[in-house]
């Protein structure tokens, strides 16, 4: 069933990803994994003027099979 949900949302996630590529969010990078559109990796750059400045913080986002877009 998760496979069907993944296929169903594939088009919507690809549309969102294309929009993110066209208009990137400053200090944020997010990319879907090649094998699963419901799993993304992200990197956030620490804001200047804070104790996080100069750092990069990495994460993994796992969307549920029945996510609303």
Backbone as JSON, one array per atom type, in Angstrom:
{
  "sequence": "XXXXXXXXXXXXXXXXXXXXXXXXXXXXXXXXXXXXXXXXXXXXXXXXXXXXXXXXXXXXXXXXXXXXX",
  "N": [[0.82, -1.2, 0.0], [1.97, 1.25, 0.73], [3.59, 1.66, -1.43], [1.75, 2.29, -3.48], [0.75, 4.69, -2.48], [3.05, 6.18, -2.58], [3.49, 6.36, -5.35], [1.16, 7.74, -6.04], [1.55, 10.24, -4.8], [3.85, 11.03, -5.99], [3.9, 12.73, -8.28], [2.94, 15.17, -7.21], [4.9, 15.72, -5.26], [7.13, 15.94, -6.92], [6.43, 18.22, -8.34], [6.47, 20.12, -6.27], [9.18, 19.94, -5.63], [10.39, 20.89, -7.99], [9.48, 23.53, -7.9], [10.81, 24.39, -5.6], [13.41, 24.24, -6.52], [13.36, 26.23, -8.47], [12.79, 28.53, -6.98], [14.67, 28.84, -4.55], [14.89, 28.39, -0.98], [16.45, 30.55, 1.23], [19.43, 29.58, 2.86], [18.72, 26.94, 3.15], [18.71, 23.6, 2.04], [17.11, 21.04, 0.34], [16.56, 17.77, -0.67], [15.05, 15.09, -2.45], [15.43, 11.56, -1.88], [16.92, 9.37, -4.3], [15.55, 6.94, -4.59], [13.12, 7.05, -3.22], [10.5, 9.11, -3.1], [9.21, 10.01, -0.89], [11.06, 10.36, 1.05], [13.4, 12.59, 2.2], [16.47, 14.45, 2.26], [17.96, 17.04, 4.16], [19.64, 20.2, 4.6], [20.49, 22.73, 6.79], [21.6, 26.0, 7.13], [23.28, 27.66, 9.71], [22.06, 30.66, 11.18], [23.4, 33.94, 10.69], [24.86, 35.93, 13.26], [23.93, 34.5, 15.38], [24.39, 31.86, 17.82], [24.52, 29.68, 16.26], [25.67, 30.32, 13.87], [27.71, 29.78, 11.03], [27.58, 27.06, 11.17], [26.37, 23.9, 9.9], [23.46, 22.03, 9.68], [22.17, 18.9, 9.53], [19.53, 16.84, 8.28], [16.91, 14.35, 8.04], [13.96, 13.83, 6.36], [11.02, 12.09, 6.64], [8.21, 11.47, 5.0], [4.84, 10.55, 5.7], [3.02, 7.82, 4.17], [0.44, 8.68, 3.53], [0.27, 11.54, 3.11], [-0.91, 14.91, 3.11], [-0.9, 17.19, 0.53]],
  "CA": [[0.0, 0.0, 0.0], [2.85, 2.42, 0.76], [4.06, 1.86, -2.8], [0.69, 2.99, -4.2], [0.73, 6.06, -1.97], [4.26, 6.84, -3.1], [3.23, 6.67, -6.75], [0.11, 8.75, -6.06], [2.1, 11.54, -4.4], [5.08, 11.3, -6.73], [3.73, 13.9, -9.13], [2.82, 16.36, -6.36], [6.21, 15.98, -4.67], [8.01, 16.41, -8.0], [6.04, 19.62, -8.6], [7.0, 20.91, -5.15], [10.64, 19.97, -5.74], [10.71, 21.81, -9.09], [9.24, 24.89, -7.39], [11.9, 24.67, -4.67], [14.61, 24.48, -7.34], [13.2, 27.53, -9.14], [12.84, 29.58, -5.96], [15.24, 28.23, -3.34], [14.76, 29.04, 0.32], [17.81, 30.86, 1.66], [20.04, 28.84, 3.96], [18.11, 25.61, 3.25], [18.79, 22.72, 0.88], [16.33, 19.83, 0.57], [16.56, 16.91, -1.85], [14.48, 13.75, -2.25], [16.34, 10.46, -2.19], [16.62, 8.86, -5.64], [14.71, 5.76, -4.6], [11.86, 7.2, -2.49], [10.1, 10.52, -3.11], [8.69, 10.35, 0.44], [12.19, 10.5, 1.96], [14.24, 13.71, 1.77], [17.57, 14.91, 3.11], [18.0, 18.51, 4.18], [20.74, 20.87, 5.29], [20.14, 24.08, 7.21], [22.77, 26.8, 7.5], [23.04, 28.46, 10.9], [21.85, 32.09, 10.92], [24.43, 34.87, 11.14], [24.51, 36.68, 14.46], [23.45, 33.59, 16.42], [25.4, 30.87, 18.19], [24.5, 28.64, 15.22], [26.34, 30.85, 12.68], [28.86, 29.02, 10.55], [27.33, 25.62, 11.24], [25.39, 23.27, 9.02], [22.7, 21.05, 10.43], [21.63, 17.97, 8.55], [18.39, 16.07, 8.73], [16.21, 13.46, 7.13], [12.51, 14.0, 6.49], [10.28, 10.94, 6.12], [6.79, 11.78, 4.93], [3.99, 9.36, 5.78], [2.43, 7.46, 2.87], [-0.81, 9.41, 3.28], [0.5, 12.95, 3.42], [-1.73, 15.85, 2.34], [-0.12, 18.28, -0.07]],
  "C": [[0.86, 1.26, 0.0], [3.37, 2.72, -0.64], [3.03, 2.63, -3.61], [0.63, 4.45, -3.77], [1.91, 6.85, -2.52], [4.06, 7.24, -4.55], [2.2, 7.79, -6.86], [0.67, 10.14, -5.77], [3.33, 11.94, -5.19], [4.98, 12.56, -7.56], [3.67, 15.19, -8.3], [4.17, 16.71, -5.73], [7.19, 16.49, -5.72], [7.7, 17.87, -8.34], [6.59, 20.53, -7.52], [8.52, 21.03, -5.25], [11.08, 20.92, -6.85], [10.53, 23.26, -8.64], [10.36, 25.3, -6.43], [13.2, 24.94, -5.42], [14.55, 25.84, -8.02], [13.35, 28.69, -8.16], [13.36, 28.99, -4.65], [14.98, 29.06, -2.09], [16.18, 29.31, 0.81], [18.2, 30.04, 2.88], [19.45, 27.44, 4.16], [18.32, 24.86, 1.94], [17.99, 21.47, 1.24], [16.25, 19.06, -0.74], [15.9, 15.58, -1.54], [15.55, 12.7, -2.54], [15.96, 9.91, -3.56], [15.61, 7.71, -5.66], [13.34, 5.92, -3.93], [11.5, 8.68, -2.37], [9.56, 10.96, -1.75], [9.8, 10.52, 1.47], [13.15, 11.55, 1.41], [15.36, 13.93, 2.77], [17.59, 16.42, 3.05], [19.25, 18.98, 4.92], [20.3, 22.3, 5.57], [21.42, 24.8, 7.63], [22.41, 27.65, 8.71], [22.98, 29.95, 10.57], [22.99, 32.93, 11.47], [23.94, 35.62, 12.38], [23.93, 35.82, 15.57], [24.58, 32.62, 16.77], [25.45, 29.72, 17.18], [25.24, 29.07, 13.96], [27.56, 30.01, 12.32], [28.66, 27.52, 10.57], [26.32, 25.17, 10.2], [24.74, 22.15, 9.8], [21.93, 20.2, 9.45], [20.48, 17.17, 9.14], [17.81, 15.2, 7.64], [14.72, 13.63, 7.41], [11.85, 12.79, 5.86], [8.8, 11.27, 6.18], [5.99, 10.49, 5.04], [3.38, 9.07, 4.42], [1.16, 8.24, 2.53], [-0.68, 10.87, 3.68], [-0.4, 13.82, 2.55], [-0.84, 16.96, 1.82], [-1.02, 19.39, -0.5]]
}
